[in-house]
Amino acid sequence: MNTKQIHPGTDFGVALSRPRTPELGAWLTWAKQRLEALGRLHQRRRAIGELARMSDSWLQDLGIPRDQIAEVVDGLIAREGPARGPSIN
């Protein structure tokens, strides 16, 4: 029976690599930015679609000319800030 003990801090000649957290952090930041961009794109398309389905009289009541729907939505999204996740409807 082998009675040798392994002591903490013993060097076995094997290089153990540490996790590369800077690369992981950069990747997570990139992924978060892409997801936020997709959320904003979805929010924009949905809002434009909902306004485009409204009648001309409803749009007029809101003060939105039909040919400026996209610009109005873009302005509202820019003023609101990043998407806050999907809404429950």
ABEGO torsion letter per residue (X at the ends): XBABBBBBGBBAGBBBBBBBAAAAAAAAAAAAAAAAAAAAAAAAAAAAAAAAABBAAAAAAAGBBAAAAAAAAAAAAAAAEBBAEBBBX
